[in-house]
Amino acid sequence: MIKVVRGNPTPEELAAALAVVQARAAATASVSSGAPLPPEEWSTPARIARHPVPRPGPRSWARTYWPS
């Protein structure tokens, strides 16, 4: 149940807010499998970075500090 505590939203504003809440709840329900992660996976970098970080090239160390 959602209750408006302050303000007077229009029906359109209230419908938009409820749509966001429902979409967020549906996304959370579809992602979570119900089983909590074991502690060793809490800090897994794959959970933080969605895309792999590009690997540096063979001479990238020379281009990081020294002017060319």
Secondary structure, 3 states (H helix, E strand, C coil): CCCCCCCCCCHHHHHHHHHHHHHHHHHHHHHCCCCCCCHHHCCCHHHHCCCCCCCCCCCHHHHHHCCC
